[in-house]
Amino acid sequence: MKEKLSIVKIGGNIIEDENALQAFLKLFSNLEGKKILVHGGGKRATHIASKLGIESKMVNGRRITDAETLEVITMVYGGLVNKNVVAKLQALNTNAIGLTGADVNSIQSDKRPVKDIDFGFVGDVKAVAHNSIDKLIQADFTPVFCAITHDGNGQLLNTNADTITSQVAVGMSALYNTSIYYCFELNGVLEDINDKNSVVKLINAKTYQDLLAKGIIADGMLPKLENCFDALRGGVNSINMGNTSMLTQENDNFTTITL
């Protein structure tokens, strides 16, 4: 029987709210067993880029990462946000280690090819070094990954944090029974966006098609759920989506995705 490993991803709204971040990190610290944290930081990057006079360009909700923007993202994700999270975890007695995908060659990506849009220095994950990551876990460190990977030739790449989460979970499933927790401000996937309690508790391949047909799943939730099904097909054991309280035993009002 494989040991359980939890991979938890937090979104930008939690990172931006000091109280929400502290509350989440307490829950994460109390999560039993081995674990990995993945975070983004897009809102903070946009704010700091603006202060520096660098315009943030978005297409369909995705950031265009030119050379200047990559510098800001590296400073914000890999520095400001990552080290702030690590320091707060240390204060909660979780021995965290902050990482990009370049550290211990943990996550390599290919620069996204130019099709209709040139996204610039954006990476699509191609390899996760699960044995290297496991050495950190076995040494009782808790990896905290920011949304930066590398191409193996010295180039850092901005990489979607949801994708990093799912790909790390797939990679680690060779060694562990992996579970993903996508934490955001909603209680889960909602049947009615105006009713925060209308949580769709279980989504499988069939119910997913029904929800698509009804238009309940659209926009940013589409790639998120496609990511989930890819991860499950890749060996991940379970995936849950909801607010941070789903990390406790008391809350069962969240969405679980299965094949």
C-alpha positions, 0 to 999 in steps of 0.5 A: 500500500502506497503512502498518501501524499497531498498536493495542495494548490492555493489561488491568488485571492488567498495570497492577497488576503493576509488573514486568509493566507494565515488561516490557510497555512494553519490548516495546511500545517495541520494536514496529516502526512506528507504534502506539497504546496503549489502557489501562483501570485498573478495579482501581486505580479500585476500590481508590482509590474504596474508600479514599475511601469510595466503593462500586464498583457492578458489574452483569454485570461492568460498572461503574455510573458515577455522578457520584462514580465518574466523578470517581475514574475521571477521576483514576485513568485520565486522571491516575495510570495514564495519566501513569505509563505515559507517563512510563515510555514516555518513559524507554524513548525512546518519545515518548508523549502521554497522551490521553482521547477529549476531547483533540483531540476524538479520540473522541466517545460517546453516553451509554448510554441507560437500558434495564433498567439505568442505567449512569450516565456510560458512553459508547458510541463514535459517532465517531473523529477519525482525521485528528486522531489521525493528526496526532499520529502523523505528528508522531512521537508515540505516542498513549496513550488511557485509557478515557475519552471525551466527548459533545461537550457538555462531559461526560466518559464512562467507556468500555470500553477494548476498545471504544475499541481496536476503534473507534480501529482501525476509524477509523484503517483509513481511513488505515492497515493496522490490526492490534489486539493485545489483551494479557492474562495468558492465552496466548489463547483457551483450549480448556481453561481449566485448560490454559494451552497449549490455545490456539485459534490461529485463530478465524473465523466458523465456528469461533466458532460451534463454540466457542460451541456447546461452551461454550468461549467464554462470559462476558467473552470473548463481548463481546470476540470480538463486538467483534473481528468488528465491527472486522474487518467495519469494515476492521481487517486483523488481530486477535490475543489473547494474553499480551504476548510475542505482540508479539515475533517469537519467540512464535506461541502466541496467538489470531488472529481473522479473518472 
